């Protein structure tokens, strides 16, 4: 499909879905995500209250190990507020996530999709990784610029993971807990799309970036001042 035709089709599909749908700027404190039962690796804490619900779109990054397999080396993504549709019709949410993901992975510019959705969607922040003193890396979710508050970030650590329920082609669902910052106490990465590396690589291969999309839920303890 030619880039211009792909862009036109995507424009029509998203435009048809969104005219009556407000996407950003709604309260989320009463919304609970649907997480597979019968497991304890990724859960919604009993005392948790959602503070922000977002879609992240970007890349998962990998380096080639001496064993000839890809090793995770971080991620870089933009986070968009989807608070008004997080508890709404699933098709609308799926179309928005699909549109952002296709805008990133297709030959036409991601800017086109952003322009299409910006009238109803708010960019909240960025997701990236920082290297620690021991050479490990920590995920960071940074809303400081948009919210104009130097403490509206969270540096986190992984406490649990779950194979994506809809297939191993998608990156794992994760539960992360706060190490530093005031943005959230818990972060859930759920409803993931793509992001997995090839199964093997050749030693010396440069780092690769694999496009992905995911929902990120930022939870606060209901005993914590939001």
ABEGO torsion letter per residue (X at the ends): XBAAAAAAAAAAAAAAAAAABBABGBBAAABBBBBBBGBAABBBBAABBBABBBBBBEBBBBBBBAAGBBBBAEBBBBBBBAAAAAABBAAAAAAAAAAAAAAAABABBAAAAAAAAAAABBBAEBBBBBBBAAGBBBBBBBAAAAAGBAABBBBBBBABBBBBAAEAABBBBBBBBBABEAABABBBBBGBBEGBBBABBBBGBBBBBBBBBBBBBBBBBAABBX
